[in-house]
Amino acid sequence: MWPIIMAVLRRNAVYITLPIAAVVGFIGYNLERKLSDRYTPYSKSIQECRAERLAEEELTDPTGVEKLRLNTNVLERNLSPSLQPKT
């Protein structure tokens, strides 16, 4: 008897699993709908945060900017002690 039942289930697995999955999905959807909190707190968008940050940067003192030019040559920064000029 079991081999016949297993053969029928194996042959018709697609037709058997679809209704079972639909019932489980329907129950899960309604259960989550009843139990979960649907309130999502407001958070600013990325564009709003960027606009506020840029506005704050414009309000800072423009004279406090560090010089953009390098005082020394890039190649002179990491010289070994033997290659450094004698002062």
Secondary structure, 3 states (H helix, E strand, C coil): CHHHHHHHHHHCHHHHHHHHHHHHHHHHHHHHHHHCCCCCCCCCCHHHHHHHHHHHHHHCCHHHCCCCCCCCCHHHCCCCHHHCCCC
